[in-house]
Amino acid sequence: MAGMHWRARIGTVDGVPRGAGVLVDRARLITCAHVVDGLTEVFVTLPGIAEALPAAVAWTGGWRREGDRGDLAVVELGEPLAVAPCAFAPLDLLRPREGPSAGTAELRALGFPFGHEKDGTHVTLRTSADRLLGQEWLEIDVEQAHLQRLGEGFSGAAVYDPGTHLVVGIVTDAVLGGDQEGYIGRMLPLETIRGHWEGLDDFLPLDWLPDTPRRELRALFDGVRLDPGTLELTVRRAFPTFRRPLPAFRSLWHAIRYVGEELTGGERLLKLLPELGAVARVPVGPWLRRWMPDRYDDKAHAAITSPRSSPPTGSVVFRAQSMTRGGGIDLSVSSVVDGVPVGRAGPVRVRRQQLRAKTEALLAEQIGGVHGFDWMLEFVVPERLMSEPFEEWQIREPGAARPRPMRTVPVVVRHLDRMEPLLASYLAGRRWATVRARGRTRPERVECGLPYGYEEFHDWLDADEQLCALAYAATPAPEWLSAALDTGVPIMLWRRRDCGQVNHAQCAPERFLDRITAAVAELDPARLPYEVMRLRKEARSPNKGDAEHCGHRLTLFWDGAENKPDPPLSAVHQAGAGDGGGSGGGSGTTDSRDMEPTESAGSG
């Protein structure tokens, strides 16, 4: 018993016992929220040490009624005590044991049930980490051979290892009726407690950072708020090769703790903290200089810690791969924000007639990852799917009253083959660099009556490296489209219409070409997806549109591919982000295997 004076009784200021608590430092205790429900002031007693110490209820979790999660409270004493607080066990202490001693751990708690209000009484418990209930509690039980059972007065009691006296959690409730009365109960383990009250991390034995710098780091970010989406994006930006799903971060400290405990590499905090500091506007440099002086480089992190000049933008990238057998299509999707993958799904095998429905269903699952950002849709498809009316398909947003057409966001088409290290991909990159340097799209007009086959069309384009954009009067003939793709043309626009007549009397090519070239000729190519979106909307407006508006059935091919398998538009995104244009570099085509940071293991 020597030194275990951190076990406390908590009661009202009138002296009515309400439950138990545990002293975590010289001035604070934790207990159950239901123990202090309705109270702002309480008395704390350490049996045999101190009586009726005035204390305030400083914080409570989300508990409001029986069965709620977050049944946790922090009580703060009016004056610090000259009493040693408890010591906490490692987080893995309750993992099921193996070997001769296999089974649940024997634990103990001191409660204050009826008849034992003054000094308390002990109960011997058993549990293990695999007895998790509702991702919140651990089920605990009392062997029937023991005289003392759980009952009122044990709520908030520290559950500890009787051999080491290390605390593993607190009792919350018990079965108080029937055959199991007092033999079955629940406790909050340390992992749950720290999820509700992050201050607990100041006292836990965590090996990824020593106690003092860890406490200072948590205090540095305490009270700063960022939404979960921004936190996830920031973590992925710091670790772009990390592909596993991330939790919904509740706070900046939650994100820091996750990186410290779940990722490896001695530089992981050096990668994360400047990114977090820049987004949250928290000065992390002094902390890094103090605690990591040998590894922190002010100059190397100066660009990161500078505020970002433009807001992030996102993409939802669909990839449709034709299968040689059965005519099926493998469909996958990836969500990207600011060039950082934030979600993915697939591939799934679909038939051609199922492509729209499955695309809309996958988009509904992914759209949350780009919520709150400017975003676009990219369809990376084989030639035969390039004239699909993607912009007329539906965005079925969860919770929305009705779907909306995809034309309400920028929609572009890209070529599947350009994701391979082929000559056409190289040529596309060169032409894209040319048009970006020029800063103007200036598409070449392609009349539908042009008497060219594949060879003539190919040779025409191949001879002019300054030709970087084409505007077709109607759906391009397959041989023209193939020639343009093979010569690396990065930008094409066309109206999805087959004129079907030898003399082209009804297709009115000049009227369409006049309008579309006038709309985009002087436009920076990074702005094209947004201008085409505007044209598509305007075409359907009863005030601005008409039957011959160039925005009707308008396809935009927009693909400045580079020699790498990932969607290559991150550079475009950076070019257009300042004025709202561009795209986040997609990752819908990356390997689906998880990729961990490559640093060697070690403490951050």
DASUL-V280980 format. One record per residue. PSI is psi in whole degrees, -180 to 180 (* if undefined). Layout:
psi
PSI
PSI
//
This chain:
psi
-20
131
-3
48
8
-4
124
156
138
131
177
168
-14
1
11
120
137
-23
-156
173
175
132
117
-27
-170
-5
-5
147
156
148
-170
146
-35
-19
-36
15
128
1
146
-25
143
168
138
133
130
104
127
-4
-53
143
141
55
126
139
157
147
106
-28
144
151
-160
2
134
-27
168
132
-14
154
169
34
71
144
154
128
133
126
153
-31
141
152
153
48
134
131
177
165
140
149
159
151
-22
11
-32
8
142
136
157
164
-159
-30
21
148
-171
155
141
127
172
156
147
116
179
64
177
132
-12
31
-31
-57
-14
175
154
150
141
128
165
143
176
165
-20
-1
37
137
122
27
27
-50
161
135
134
151
157
127
140
-14
-20
141
-42
134
170
147
-176
137
-12
-12
130
-6
140
133
124
160
122
-19
-43
-14
17
134
135
-6
-166
148
139
-47
173
161
123
20
160
-168
-25
12
121
-7
-19
137
-169
155
157
116
168
-37
-39
-43
-44
-24
-32
-40
102
-18
-22
-29
-21
-17
-7
150
86
129
-2
-12
135
161
-53
-51
-31
-42
-41
-39
-43
-41
-33
-38
-2
132
-10
133
133
148
156
-36
-43
-38
-45
-43
-42
-42
-42
-31
-38
-30
73
-19
-1
116
-6
153
143
151
166
100
129
-23
171
-39
-37
-43
-43
-46
-40
-46
-42
-36
-26
-24
163
167
130
-14
9
-38
-32
-28
-40
-47
-42
-36
-47
-42
-39
-42
-41
-5
46
125
102
-13
-49
-40
-44
-40
-34
-43
-13
51
-30
-17
-18
131
112
-44
-40
-29
3
-42
-34
-43
-10
141
141
137
-19
148
154
149
162
168
145
114
118
137
125
115
119
137
143
-27
131
-4
18
172
130
118
129
161
146
137
136
135
124
36
3
125
133
-3
156
159
152
-176
152
144
126
158
162
-42
-12
-5
-46
-49
-42
-37
-46
-37
-43
-38
-40
-34
-29
-18
-27
-28
-21
7
134
-4
159
132
164
168
131
128
109
106
163
168
-41
-14
4
-23
17
142
61
-39
-14
-7
174
144
110
82
127
130
-13
150
-31
157
164
152
152
-18
-8
-6
162
135
126
158
142
166
128
-39
-24
-1
-2
153
66
165
-38
-35
-41
-46
-37
-41
-40
-45
-36
-43
-37
-49
-32
-40
-35
-35
6
142
-52
67
147
133
137
103
145
-16
10
126
57
142
-167
-49
-47
-42
-43
-47
-36
-49
-40
-27
-8
94
-14
-9
108
-6
141
142
111
144
-26
-178
124
143
146
-39
-31
-44
-42
-43
-41
-40
-40
-27
4
24
123
-17
128
143
141
155
127
88
132
117
-37
15
144
-41
-3
35
-29
-7
-11
55
-37
-39
-45
-48
-37
-45
-46
-39
-36
-33
-32
-7
-46
10
139
131
-24
-20
-5
-47
-34
-35
-41
-39
-44
-42
-41
-42
-44
-35
-30
0
132
-17
-35
-21
167
175
-26
12
140
-9
-9
133
42
123
135
115
125
96
87
74
152
171
68
156
-23
150
131
17
11
-36
-37
-42
-45
-36
-36
-8
-31
-27
23
1
-177
-177
146
138
117
166
22
-10
6
162
138
-4
148
141
121
158
146
3
162
156
151
171
141
*
//
